Amino acid sequence: KKPDMLISSSGKLAAIRGHEGQLYVSSWMQDRFTGEVWARREGKGKQKLPKWKDLEGMNCDEYGCYYRDLSSGTRIALSEHPASHAQDCALADIVIANDPVNSKKCDAPVIIDWFDLWRYGSYAVWLGSEKDDGRVKILSVADRRGQRPWVHAQHR
């Protein structure tokens, strides 16, 4: 199964798969090369993926975006400013932030912030379904690298 969400290692580009199976991106300008790779992997060639402002269930303001997945009911906050962290952490099941989030003050079960992206690289996220008891599966680049002499040691 293709991931429901992708987050670039910089945190400046993210993508969410809509309920119809289409992948929507946060930007065409940020991390352009990564966005082009994602489009090719989706079979779009050089065609741009649609922006997520057109995704049903996506609401954005100057502090970030909030999305509720229609199939799983998972609530996702995509924070673009520290001022939104308190509200995002109270409302969302998953908080994605391109700045540090104080995990001690955040009730969200899943947090991927700047430190996670810096340490572990890009992320792929599969939202839970009834088949897997609603569990979210998260995989980072570091998870796939393994422990090899040429890989920098990862500490969690």
N, C-alpha and C positions, 0 to 999 in steps of 0.2 A: 504494500500500500504506500502511495506517495505521502510525504509529510503534509500535515495540515498547516504548518507554519514553518517559515525559514527566517533566520536572523543572521545577518552578516556579522563578521568578526568585529567590525567597527561599531555596530549597533545603529548605523545611519540608514540602513536599508533592511526592511522586513517585508515578508509576503505572507498572505493568508489565503487559504483555499476556501472559496465560497461553497455553499451547499450544493451547487450545480457542478462542482469539480474544477472550476476555473481558478487559477492562481492570480491574485491581485497584489500589486506591489505598492509600497508607501511612496516611492519616488522614482522618477526616471533619471534624475540628475545625481543622486547620491550613489556611490559604489556602482557606477555604470557597468563596469566589466562584470561584476557579480550578477547584476540584473540581466545582462545579456546571456550569461551562462545559464541562469535559471530559465530564461525564455527558451533557449535551445533545448534544455532538458524537458521542457513542457511541449516540445514539438512545434514551437512558434518560429523557429529560424531566426531571422533578423527582426521579426515583428515584435513590437513592444507589448509587454503584458499590461492589462488594464490597471489603472490606478485604483487604490482601495477606497477612494472617496465615492466610487460608483458601486461599492459592495453593499448589498442589503444587510442592515444591522450594524453598520459602521457609523459611529458618530465622532467627529473630531472638533477640537477647538485649539486655541493657541498653546495649550499645555500638553496636548497629545490626543490620542484616540482611544475609544472604548468600543469593544466589539463583543457581541454575544453570538456564539456559534449556534445556528438554528438546529443542527442535528444533535449535538451533544449537550447544549445548554451551557457550555463552558463560557465564562466571562473573562475577557482578556483586556487588560489595560496596557496601552503602549505609551509610556510616559516620555515626554520630551522636555520636562522641566521639573526640578525638585519640588516646586510648589504644589504639584499634583500628587505627590507620593502618598500623603495621608488619605486622601479620598480614593486613590487607586487601590491602595492596600486594603481599605475597608470594603470595597465593592467587588474586586476581581478575584478570580481563582488563579489567574496567571498574571504576573506583572513583569513586563519587559521594559527596561529603562537603559538609556545610553549614558546614564550617570550613576553614581553609587546610591544604593538604597539601604537604609538602616534596617536590617532583617529583624532586629529585636523589636522594632516598632511596627512591623508589617505583618498582618494576619494572613496574607495571601499564601496558600499552600505552595505555590511555585513562584520563585523570583529569579529572574535572569537579569543581572545588572551589568554595569561597566566592568566591574572586577571579574565577573564570570566570563565575559566576552574576551577580556584581556588575557586571562589565564587559560581558557579552554577553547577559544576560537568560535567559529560559527556554530549555530545550533539548528537542529531539525526537531520539530515537535509534532507528535501525533496525539490528537485529542481523544479522550476516552469515548468508548461506545458501550452499548449494552453487552456486546460480546466479551469485552475485557473488563467488566465491572466498573466502567467509567474511569479507569485509570489513565492518566496522561503518561505518555512515553517521551522521554527527552534524550537526545543523543547529540553530543558535541563532537567537534573535530578531534579534540584530545581523547575522547572515549574510543575513537576509531584508530588512533595512531598506535596504541599499544605501548609496551615498554621495550624500547630498542636503544642501543647505544647512542644513536644520533638524535633521539627525541629528548627535549628538555624535560626534566622531572616535573610532574604535576603534583601539587599538594592541595588537598581539599580540606 
